[in-house]
Amino acid sequence: MPRTSERPSGASSPPSMADVAAAAGVSHQTVSRVLNTPDLVREETRARVEDAIRALGYRRNRTARALRTQRSGLVGVVNPGEARFGPAHTTMAIEEAARQAGYATTMAVVRDADPATVDGVLEFFLDHRVDGIIVIAPVTAVAAAADRLVGELPVVLVAAGLRPTRRRHVVGVDQELGARLATRHLVGLGHRRIAHVSGPHDWFDARARIDGWRHELECAGLRVPPLITGGWDAEDGYRVARGLVAAGDVPEAIFAANDLLALGIIRALEEAGLRVPDDVSVVGVDDAEGAGFFSPPLTTVRQPFSEVGRAAIETVLKAMDGEASPARRVIAPELVVRASTAAARV
């Protein structure tokens, strides 16, 4: 029978792992497995240990752990300083995944590949004894900066379409597949003139979505219309759509590179008396908060940010353990069909 979770009333030191083991009626090793590899512990035993941890108020002694393992329990995260939906949600997903794996994160912002900036970031991370580095690299400049970090510590790059190199591992969403899913959906609805409003061309995500749109149209035997360069903001989509209306060149369907572009496009089309989806079908990317409450609710490509965060942490932890060959993990997005798309008029 498990012992009571209460500690002696005179106990003054913080509860230890041994206290948790005694309270739960299990071994010290079992408590360690619950903390580090919970999937390897039976559900009933895991629940008993977790109950004891909560009752005793046990907290890991990270200093002792660092001395024992020669690791700090810290992962450095390089953020591009972007508050946009994708980079921001990727950063949050990595932090959450790190915490679940028993690690903390420390962040540095790198907006360009300036050598002095990157060298300063590396020195900052080394001073804090981080065990590995994850670089969120949506743009080419930040990816270039990541190459300067490679060598001292394991580096995982979160970017679309890049290949791993020596000691640089890559995790990313298959943005080209997402664009193909969106375009294929519109083709399947009978649309033949499908325009793409892209993001900035120095973003890897934007480039991959352009490629996916083009490839899917070519596979369907459809003409690839001229690319429309937009941006990432609703104002960009609004401006582009107003230009199409003014030129009398509105297509049957529009694949927008993100949901905010789609929002601006829909607003401009409706101001011009065109109905979405009756006159024009519109698809976005991200499945941003509120996309299901656009008017009409937006068909979009959902980004698997939580999976990206877990994959980035799993990859950097494996690299810390000496995995020699560079790894590349590509995660598939998901098409979410709502009311902003409909069958083409016959």
C-alpha positions as CSV (number, residue, x, y, z in Angstrom):
1,M,0.0,0.0,0.0
2,P,1.3,3.5,-0.8
3,R,2.3,5.6,2.2
4,T,0.6,8.8,3.1
5,S,1.6,11.9,1.1
6,E,2.1,14.0,4.2
7,R,5.6,14.8,5.4
8,P,6.7,15.0,9.0
9,S,5.5,18.3,10.6
10,G,9.1,19.2,11.5
11,A,10.5,18.8,8.0
12,S,12.1,22.0,6.9
13,S,13.9,21.1,3.6
14,P,12.0,21.0,0.3
15,P,10.5,17.6,-0.6
16,S,12.9,15.3,-2.5
17,M,12.4,12.6,-5.2
18,A,12.9,10.1,-2.4
19,D,10.0,11.6,-0.5
20,V,7.8,11.3,-3.6
21,A,8.8,7.7,-4.1
22,A,8.0,6.9,-0.4
23,A,4.6,8.7,-0.6
24,A,3.6,6.9,-3.8
25,G,5.0,3.5,-2.7
26,V,7.3,3.2,-5.7
27,S,11.0,3.3,-6.4
28,H,13.2,6.3,-7.0
29,Q,13.7,5.1,-10.6
30,T,10.0,5.0,-11.2
31,V,9.6,8.6,-10.1
32,S,12.4,9.6,-12.4
33,R,10.7,7.8,-15.3
34,V,7.4,9.6,-14.6
35,L,9.3,12.9,-14.7
36,N,11.3,12.2,-17.8
37,T,9.7,9.5,-19.9
38,P,6.1,9.2,-18.6
39,D,4.9,7.2,-21.6
40,L,7.0,4.3,-20.3
41,V,5.1,4.1,-17.0
42,R,1.7,2.4,-16.4
43,E,-1.1,4.9,-16.2
44,E,-2.2,3.8,-12.7
45,T,1.4,4.1,-11.4
46,R,2.0,7.4,-13.1
47,A,-1.2,8.9,-11.6
48,R,-0.1,7.8,-8.1
49,V,3.3,9.4,-8.5
50,E,1.7,12.6,-10.0
51,D,-0.7,12.8,-7.0
52,A,2.2,12.5,-4.6
53,I,4.2,15.2,-6.5
54,R,1.2,17.6,-6.2
55,A,0.5,16.7,-2.5
56,L,4.1,17.3,-1.5
57,G,4.7,20.3,-3.7
58,Y,7.8,18.6,-5.1
59,R,9.9,20.7,-7.5
60,R,12.9,19.4,-9.5
61,N,16.3,20.5,-8.3
62,R,17.7,21.8,-11.5
63,T,21.1,22.7,-10.0
64,A,21.6,19.2,-8.9
65,R,20.4,17.8,-12.2
66,A,22.9,20.1,-14.1
67,L,25.8,18.8,-11.9
68,R,24.7,15.2,-12.4
69,T,24.1,15.4,-16.2
70,Q,26.5,18.2,-17.2
71,R,23.5,19.9,-18.8
72,S,21.9,23.2,-17.9
73,G,18.3,22.2,-18.8
74,L,18.2,25.3,-21.1
75,V,17.4,25.5,-24.8
76,G,18.3,28.8,-26.6
77,V,15.6,30.0,-29.0
78,V,16.4,32.5,-31.7
79,N,13.3,34.5,-32.7
80,P,13.3,36.8,-35.8
81,G,11.5,39.6,-33.8
82,E,8.3,38.9,-35.7
83,A,4.9,39.3,-34.0
84,R,3.1,37.8,-36.9
85,F,0.9,34.7,-36.5
86,G,3.3,32.0,-37.7
87,P,6.6,33.0,-35.9
88,A,4.7,34.0,-32.7
89,H,2.8,30.7,-32.5
90,T,5.9,28.7,-33.3
91,T,7.8,30.4,-30.4
92,M,4.9,29.6,-28.0
93,A,4.7,26.0,-29.2
94,I,8.5,25.5,-28.7
95,E,8.4,26.9,-25.2
96,E,5.5,24.7,-24.2
97,A,7.1,21.6,-25.7
98,A,10.4,22.4,-23.9
99,R,8.6,22.7,-20.6
100,Q,6.8,19.4,-21.1
101,A,10.2,17.8,-21.8
102,G,11.6,19.3,-18.5
103,Y,13.6,22.1,-20.2
104,A,13.4,25.9,-20.0
105,T,14.0,28.3,-22.9
106,T,15.9,31.5,-23.1
107,M,15.3,33.7,-26.1
108,A,17.3,36.1,-28.3
109,V,16.1,38.2,-31.2
110,V,18.0,38.2,-34.5
111,R,16.4,40.2,-37.3
112,D,19.3,39.9,-39.8
113,A,22.6,38.1,-40.5
114,D,24.9,40.9,-39.1
115,P,27.9,39.0,-37.8
116,A,28.3,41.1,-34.7
117,T,24.7,40.5,-33.7
118,V,24.9,36.7,-34.3
119,D,28.2,36.5,-32.5
120,G,26.7,38.3,-29.6
121,V,23.8,35.9,-29.5
122,L,26.1,32.9,-29.5
123,E,28.2,34.4,-26.7
124,F,25.0,35.0,-24.7
125,F,23.9,31.4,-25.2
126,L,27.3,30.0,-24.3
127,D,27.4,32.2,-21.2
128,H,24.0,30.7,-20.1
129,R,25.3,27.2,-20.9
130,V,22.4,26.3,-23.2
131,D,22.4,22.7,-24.3
132,G,21.1,23.4,-27.8
133,I,19.7,26.1,-30.1
134,I,16.4,26.3,-32.0
135,V,16.3,29.0,-34.7
136,I,12.9,30.2,-35.9
137,A,13.9,31.3,-39.4
138,P,10.9,32.5,-41.6
139,V,13.1,34.7,-43.7
140,T,16.4,34.2,-45.6
141,A,18.4,36.6,-43.4
142,V,17.7,34.7,-40.2
143,A,18.5,31.4,-41.9
144,A,21.9,32.8,-42.9
145,A,22.5,33.9,-39.4
146,A,21.8,30.3,-38.2
147,D,24.7,29.0,-40.2
148,R,27.1,31.2,-38.0
149,L,25.7,29.4,-34.9
150,V,26.5,25.9,-36.2
151,G,29.5,24.3,-34.7
152,E,29.5,25.2,-31.0
153,L,26.1,23.6,-30.2
154,P,23.4,21.5,-31.8
155,V,21.2,23.7,-34.0
156,V,17.7,23.1,-35.2
157,L,16.3,25.4,-37.8
158,V,12.5,25.8,-38.1
159,A,12.0,26.8,-41.7
160,A,10.0,25.6,-44.8
161,G,11.8,23.9,-47.6
162,L,15.4,24.0,-46.4
163,R,17.7,21.0,-46.3
164,P,19.8,20.0,-43.3
165,T,23.6,20.5,-43.4
166,R,26.3,19.4,-41.1
167,R,25.1,19.7,-37.5
168,R,22.1,21.8,-38.7
169,H,18.8,20.0,-38.3
170,V,15.6,21.2,-40.0
171,V,12.0,21.1,-38.8
172,G,9.2,22.7,-40.7
173,V,5.6,22.6,-42.1
174,D,5.2,21.3,-45.6
175,Q,4.1,24.7,-46.9
176,E,4.2,23.5,-50.5
177,L,1.8,20.7,-49.6
178,G,-0.5,23.2,-47.9
179,A,-0.7,25.3,-51.0
180,R,-1.3,22.2,-53.2
181,L,-4.2,21.2,-50.9
182,A,-5.7,24.7,-51.1
183,T,-5.3,24.8,-54.9
184,R,-6.5,21.2,-55.4
185,H,-9.7,22.1,-53.4
186,L,-10.4,25.0,-55.7
187,V,-9.7,22.9,-58.8
188,G,-12.0,20.2,-57.4
189,L,-14.8,22.7,-57.2
190,G,-14.5,23.3,-60.9
191,H,-12.6,26.6,-60.8
192,R,-10.2,27.1,-63.8
193,R,-8.8,30.5,-63.2
194,I,-7.2,30.4,-59.8
195,A,-5.0,33.4,-58.8
196,H,-2.5,33.4,-55.9
197,V,-1.8,36.5,-53.8
198,S,1.6,35.8,-52.3
199,G,3.5,36.9,-49.2
200,P,6.9,38.7,-49.3
201,H,9.4,36.8,-51.4
202,D,12.1,36.7,-48.8
203,W,9.9,34.5,-46.6
204,F,10.5,30.7,-47.0
205,D,6.8,30.1,-46.4
206,A,5.7,32.5,-49.1
207,R,8.1,30.9,-51.6
208,A,6.9,27.4,-50.8
209,R,3.3,28.4,-51.2
210,I,4.0,29.9,-54.6
211,D,5.6,26.6,-55.7
212,G,2.7,24.5,-54.4
213,W,0.1,26.7,-56.2
214,R,2.1,26.5,-59.5
215,H,2.7,22.8,-59.3
216,E,-0.9,21.9,-58.6
217,L,-2.2,24.0,-61.4
218,E,0.3,22.4,-63.8
219,C,-0.7,18.9,-62.6
220,A,-4.3,19.8,-63.3
221,G,-3.4,21.0,-66.8
222,L,-4.5,24.5,-66.0
223,R,-2.8,27.8,-67.1
224,V,-0.7,29.4,-64.4
225,P,-1.8,33.1,-64.2
226,P,0.6,35.9,-63.3
227,L,1.6,35.8,-59.7
228,I,0.2,38.7,-57.6
229,T,2.6,39.8,-54.9
230,G,0.7,41.0,-51.8
231,G,2.2,40.9,-48.3
232,W,1.0,39.6,-45.0
233,D,-1.5,42.2,-43.8
234,A,-5.3,42.7,-44.5
235,E,-4.5,46.1,-46.0
236,D,-2.3,44.3,-48.6
237,G,-5.1,42.0,-49.6
238,Y,-7.6,44.9,-49.7
239,R,-5.3,46.9,-52.0
240,V,-4.7,44.0,-54.3
241,A,-8.3,43.1,-54.7
242,R,-9.3,46.7,-55.3
243,G,-6.7,46.7,-58.1
244,L,-8.2,43.6,-59.6
245,V,-11.7,45.1,-59.5
246,A,-10.5,48.3,-61.0
247,A,-8.8,46.5,-63.9
248,G,-11.9,44.2,-64.5
249,D,-9.6,41.2,-63.9
250,V,-11.2,39.4,-60.9
251,P,-10.6,35.6,-61.1
252,E,-13.0,32.9,-60.2
253,A,-11.0,31.9,-57.2
254,I,-8.2,33.3,-55.1
255,F,-5.7,31.4,-53.0
256,A,-4.3,34.0,-50.4
257,A,-0.9,33.3,-48.7
258,N,-2.4,33.9,-45.3
259,D,-5.8,34.6,-43.5
260,L,-5.2,38.3,-43.1
261,L,-4.7,38.7,-46.9
262,A,-7.9,36.7,-47.4
263,L,-9.8,39.0,-45.0
264,G,-8.7,42.1,-46.9
265,I,-9.5,40.5,-50.2
266,I,-13.0,39.5,-49.1
267,R,-13.7,43.1,-47.8
268,A,-12.7,44.7,-51.1
269,L,-14.7,42.2,-53.2
270,E,-17.8,42.7,-51.2
271,E,-17.5,46.5,-51.4
272,A,-17.4,46.1,-55.2
273,G,-20.6,44.1,-55.1
274,L,-19.0,40.7,-55.6
275,R,-20.2,37.9,-53.3
276,V,-17.9,35.3,-51.6
277,P,-18.2,32.5,-52.5
278,D,-21.0,32.9,-55.1
279,D,-18.9,35.1,-57.4
280,V,-15.3,34.4,-56.1
281,S,-14.0,31.6,-53.9
282,V,-11.3,32.5,-51.4
283,V,-8.9,30.3,-49.4
284,G,-6.3,31.5,-46.8
285,V,-3.5,29.9,-44.8
286,D,-3.0,29.6,-41.0
287,D,-6.5,29.1,-39.5
288,A,-5.8,32.1,-37.4
289,E,-8.0,32.8,-34.3
290,G,-11.4,33.9,-35.6
291,A,-11.0,32.6,-39.1
292,G,-14.2,30.5,-38.6
293,F,-16.1,33.8,-37.8
294,F,-15.1,35.7,-40.9
295,S,-18.0,36.7,-43.1
296,P,-18.2,34.2,-44.6
297,P,-16.3,31.7,-42.5
298,L,-12.9,31.1,-44.1
299,T,-11.7,28.0,-45.8
300,T,-8.0,27.8,-44.9
301,V,-4.9,25.6,-44.4
302,R,-4.4,24.9,-40.7
303,Q,-0.8,25.1,-39.4
304,P,0.3,22.4,-36.9
305,F,2.2,24.7,-34.6
306,S,2.1,22.3,-31.6
307,E,3.5,19.5,-33.6
308,V,6.3,21.8,-34.9
309,G,7.2,22.8,-31.4
310,R,7.3,19.1,-30.2
311,A,9.4,18.1,-33.3
312,A,11.9,20.9,-32.8
313,I,12.4,20.0,-29.1
314,E,12.6,16.2,-29.8
315,T,15.1,16.9,-32.6
316,V,17.4,19.2,-30.5
317,L,17.3,16.7,-27.6
318,K,18.4,13.9,-29.9
319,A,21.1,16.1,-31.3
320,M,22.3,16.7,-27.7
321,D,22.6,13.0,-27.3
322,G,24.9,12.7,-30.2
323,E,22.7,11.9,-33.2
324,A,25.3,12.2,-36.0
325,S,23.3,12.4,-39.2
326,P,21.5,15.7,-39.9
327,A,17.7,15.3,-39.6
328,R,14.8,16.9,-41.5
329,R,11.3,16.6,-40.2
330,V,8.4,17.9,-42.4
331,I,5.0,18.1,-40.9
332,A,1.8,18.1,-43.0
333,P,-0.8,20.9,-42.6
334,E,-4.5,20.3,-42.9
335,L,-7.1,21.9,-45.1
336,V,-10.2,23.2,-43.2
337,V,-13.1,23.7,-45.5
338,R,-15.7,26.4,-44.6
339,A,-18.1,28.7,-46.4
340,S,-15.7,30.9,-48.3
341,T,-15.4,28.4,-51.2
342,A,-18.1,26.9,-53.4
343,A,-18.5,25.1,-56.7
344,A,-17.8,27.1,-59.8
345,R,-20.8,28.4,-61.8
346,V,-21.6,26.4,-64.8
